[in-house]
């Protein structure tokens, strides 16, 4: 948890996922915001910096609940 995901191209950019499980190639992102998509910059970076991990967005039921992002 709380491990930096650094840009593999060496730009110095990084992201810190809420929970990252590298062995399972899975990232959990907890939020109370409106929905996040594969076009959200944070999600693009999570995917690129992790080497292709899948992403689960965890939200309260009142906001529509949790969902996974599917990348093309």
Buried (B, 14 or more C-beta within 10 A) or exposed (E): EEEEBEEEEEEEEEBEBEBBEEEEEBBBBEBEEEEBEEEBEEBBBBBBBBEEBBBBBEBEEEEEEBEEBEEE
